Amino acid sequence: MSQYTLPDMPYDYAALEPAITGEILELHHSKHHAAYVKGANDTLDRLAEVRDKGDFSGLVGLEKTYAFNLSGHVLHTIFWQNLSPDGGDRPDGELGDSIVEHFGSFEAFQKQLTTATATVQGSGWGVLAWEPLGRRLIVEQVYDHHGNVGMSSTPLLVFDAWEHAYYLQYKNVRPDYVEKLWSLINWNDVIARFDAARA
Ligand SMILES: [Fe+2]
């Protein structure tokens, strides 16, 4: 029984053009995201087999594989919803105030998240997250889908820095792709996540 399913996109594959081409978005969702969903489901099946057989010798690899694929599924699901053809600008209200409180200014936050995304070594993500212990917003630079992450944090806004997210269009110039992402942000979605995380 599959535990995870690939969500439908909230918009057409071509809806984010010209910032992100329909070809990239279709491959990204229907191939890459789909592979993480399948990987997470397959690994749960393998873990069930391990328990049935009572042979846990391969557990280390399975735990890593599960964390990788589950995190990939979660981050991509958020990523699609964080973006919108009608996105851009900047948030006001409590999220806007909280960004200023915890980063000094919107510009400083924007610079930190842009740099975190653009400078990931290899594959990863730049993430704005809510950290409930300190009750504050933080930026995290995530490796693969799950490395370099504080255990408590809840992702609110995620920028995919894997080459599959931009290479067909932006080649090796990741900073240009990151710059375009800012024009696509669905702040209403980010605000809803911010409110839910704090509640
Ligand atoms: Fe991706």
Residues whose N, C-alpha, C, O or C-beta is under 5 A from the ligand:
A	BS01	LIG	D160 W162 A165
